[in-house]
Amino acid sequence: MRQAVSRWLSEERAAVSSEYVILISLIALAIFSGVQLFGQTVAGLYNRPELNQAFGS
């Protein structure tokens, strides 16, 4: 198993595919972080006490 993995990593095609995996993972992490940050910001806008009093809720 170890030999098969090392042989796979030594191939140029495998190196390119592993670079794509790293790139896609970083993009997914950036999207996830952005959604988390943006979601908390938007939720904070709607959870302000002065808005709740103004609209009677």
Secondary structure as a PSIPRED ss2 file (coil, helix, strand):
# PSIPRED VFORMAT (PSIPRED V4.0)

   1 M C   1.000  0.000  0.000
   2 R H   0.000  1.000  0.000
   3 Q H   0.000  1.000  0.000
   4 A H   0.000  1.000  0.000
   5 V H   0.000  1.000  0.000
   6 S H   0.000  1.000  0.000
   7 R H   0.000  1.000  0.000
   8 W H   0.000  1.000  0.000
   9 L H   0.000  1.000  0.000
  10 S H   0.000  1.000  0.000
  11 E C   1.000  0.000  0.000
  12 E H   0.000  1.000  0.000
  13 R H   0.000  1.000  0.000
  14 A H   0.000  1.000  0.000
  15 A H   0.000  1.000  0.000
  16 V H   0.000  1.000  0.000
  17 S H   0.000  1.000  0.000
  18 S H   0.000  1.000  0.000
  19 E H   0.000  1.000  0.000
  20 Y H   0.000  1.000  0.000
  21 V H   0.000  1.000  0.000
  22 I H   0.000  1.000  0.000
  23 L H   0.000  1.000  0.000
  24 I H   0.000  1.000  0.000
  25 S H   0.000  1.000  0.000
  26 L H   0.000  1.000  0.000
  27 I H   0.000  1.000  0.000
  28 A H   0.000  1.000  0.000
  29 L H   0.000  1.000  0.000
  30 A H   0.000  1.000  0.000
  31 I H   0.000  1.000  0.000
  32 F H   0.000  1.000  0.000
  33 S H   0.000  1.000  0.000
  34 G H   0.000  1.000  0.000
  35 V H   0.000  1.000  0.000
  36 Q H   0.000  1.000  0.000
  37 L H   0.000  1.000  0.000
  38 F H   0.000  1.000  0.000
  39 G H   0.000  1.000  0.000
  40 Q H   0.000  1.000  0.000
  41 T H   0.000  1.000  0.000
  42 V H   0.000  1.000  0.000
  43 A H   0.000  1.000  0.000
  44 G H   0.000  1.000  0.000
  45 L H   0.000  1.000  0.000
  46 Y H   0.000  1.000  0.000
  47 N C   1.000  0.000  0.000
  48 R C   1.000  0.000  0.000
  49 P H   0.000  1.000  0.000
  50 E H   0.000  1.000  0.000
  51 L H   0.000  1.000  0.000
  52 N H   0.000  1.000  0.000
  53 Q H   0.000  1.000  0.000
  54 A H   0.000  1.000  0.000
  55 F C   1.000  0.000  0.000
  56 G C   1.000  0.000  0.000
  57 S C   1.000  0.000  0.000
